[in-house]
Amino acid sequence: MVLESSGWTAYDTAASVFALALLSGYAFAPIQIAVATTLNLVLSPLATLIPLSLFLLGLSGVTGISATALRHLLLDNDRLDRLQSRITELQEKIAAGQNDDEAIDAVTEEQQELVNSTITMMKLQFRPMMWSMIVTVPVFLWLRWAVMAPTAAAIPVALTLPVVGQIALSATLIGPLKVWIVWYIGGSISASVLSRRLLARVTH
C-alpha cells in the first residue's frame, strides 16, 4: 500500500483512533471493564491451566515480540533517513538566509517545508507504536483489572517464584511498583530485546 504524503494511510488513522479509544480505558473504568471482561474469556482459562508466573511471562513476551515485529514491518527507515537529511539541509539553508533580505521569500517557503517534513517524520515514527498499542493496551488493561478483581477474573492471586516462593500479585516492591507490573514489564522488555537481536541477525 502506498503511503499518503502525510506518512499515514487511512488504515493507520483508523488504528490510531482505536488505539486512543483503548488508551482511555486507563481513565474511564467502563471502558477498562468492557475490554478486560471480553479479553478475560480467552485469558482466564489459560491463566488457570499454566503456572501464573509462566503465563505472565508468555503474555508479556507476545506483546513484546508483536511490538518488535510491527516496528520492523511498519517503520519506513529509508524514508525517515531521507526526511532527516532534508530537514538538516533545510535548517542549514534557513540559518544561512536569516540575514538576507532578498532571500526572505525562499526562507519562508523553506520554513514551511521544514515544519511539514518534521510533522511527517513524527507520524512515521509513531505509526508502528499506534498499531502495537492495539495489542499491548488491552492486555495491560486486563492485567490491571484482574489484579484488582481476581475473583471476577478467576485467576490466581499470587506468583510462585524460585527461592522467593509465593508472592501476591498486588504486593508492593518499591514505591508505586507492584509485583505484577515489574514481572510483566520485565518480561516484555526482555522479549523485545531478544526479538530485536534475533531480527537483526536474520535481516543482516
N, C-alpha and C positions, 0 to 999 in steps of 0.2 A: 504494500500500500504506500502510495506517495504521500509524504508529509506535506501539510499545508505550510505556507510561508511562516506561520506563527510557530511551527515546530510541532504542533499537535494535530492529530486527526479528530474527527467528530467522536470517534470511539474513546479517545483519550479524554476529551472533555466530559463525556458521559461518565467515564470511570472516575474522574476527579470529583464530580458532583456526588456520585455514590459513595466514594471514599470519605468525603467530608460529612455526608449524612451518617455514615457509620461512626465517624470520629465524634459526632455529637453525643453518642452514647455514653461518653465519659462524663458529660454534664447532665444529661437527661435520663433518669432511671428507666422510664418506659421503653426507650429505645434499647438500652442495655439489656433489659429483661427480655424484650422481643427477640433480639439477636441471640442472646445466651440460651434461652429455652429452646429455640429452634436448633441451634448447634448441639445442644445437650442430648438431643435424640440420637445423635451419632457418637458423641464423645463419651457420654456417661457409661454405656456398656463397655467400651474399650478401657476406660479408667478402672473398672472393676475386674476386668479379665487380666490386665497387665499390672505388675507392681507399679505403684504410683510414681515412684522416682524415675523408673524407666519410661513410663508413659509420658511424663512431662518432658523428659529429655528428647523423646521421639517427636513430640509435638513441637518443641522449640526447634528441633532440627529441621522439620518440614518447613516451618516458617522462615528459618534462616537460609535454607537452600533455595526456597522459592524466590526469596528476595534477591539472592545472587543470580539465579537464572534469569529473572525478569530484567535485572540490570544489564546482564550480558546481551539479552535479546533486544532490549528497547533503547539502550543508550547509544546514540549515534556519535561515536568518538571522533570519526573523521570530520563530521560537520562541526562538532564542538571545537576541534583544532582550527578549522578554517575561520570560525567565528572569533575565536580568541586572537588569532593572527590579525584579523580585520579590525577588531576592537583596539588592539595595540597600535596598529597603523593609524587609525582614526585619532586616537589620543595624541599621537605624535604630531599629526597634521594640525589638530586643534591648538595644541600648545605652541606650534610654530607660527600660526596665523593670528594669535591673540592680539598682537600689536600692529597688525597690518590692516589698515582701514580699507584698502582695496579688496581684501580677501574676506570681508565680513559676510557676504552672501554665501560663499563657499564654506566658511566656518559654521554658519548656521545650519546648512544642509548636512554637514558632517556631524554636527552635534545631534541632529535628529536621527541620523543613521546610527550613531553610537548608542543612543537610547533604545532604538528598535532592535539593534543587534544584541544588546545586553539583555533585554527582555526575552528575546528568542532563546538565547543561551540558557537563561534561568529556566525557561519552560522545558527545554530539552533535558536539563539536569533533574528537574522534578518529575519528568514523565515516568520513569520506572518506579519511583517512590510512590506515586499515586496508585499504580497498579498493585504494587506489593502490599499497600495498606488494605486492599480488599481481602487479602489473606490474613495479614497479621492482626489487624484491629479486631475482627470478630473473635479470633482465638483469645486475645488478651481480655476482651470483654467477658467472654465465657469464663475464663480463669478467675477474674475478679469477682464475678457473680458466684461462681462455685465455691470460692473460699468464704464468701460472706454468707452463703446459704447452702452448706454442704448436704443438708438433709434433702432439700429440694433438688439439688443436682445429683444426689445419690452417688457421691464419690467418697473415698476415704478422706479422713481429716488430717492425716499425718503421713510424712515421708519416712521410709526406713532406709537409713544410710549406713554405710560401713563405719565401724568404730563408734560413731555417734549414736546409732540406734534410731528409735522413733523420735521424730520432732514434728510438732504441729505446723501445718501449712501457714497458719496465721501468726506464728511466733515471730517476734521482732529480733532482728540481728543487730543492726546499727541504725539509730535514728528512726526514720520512717520506713526503712527497708525491711520487708517481710521475707520469710524463708522462701515462699513460693515465687516471689519476684526475682530474687537472686538466683534461684535454681533455674527458672525459666530463661531469664536473660543470659545467664552464663552459658546455658546450652545453645541458645540462639546465636550468640557471638562465636562460640566455638565452631558451630556448624557453618556459619558464614565464612570464617577464616579458612577452614579446611576446604570448603567447596570452591572458594576463590583460588586457593593454591592448586587444587586439582584442575580447575578450569584453565588456569594459566599454563599448566604443563601440557594439557591436551591441545590448546589452541596455539602454542608456540613451538 
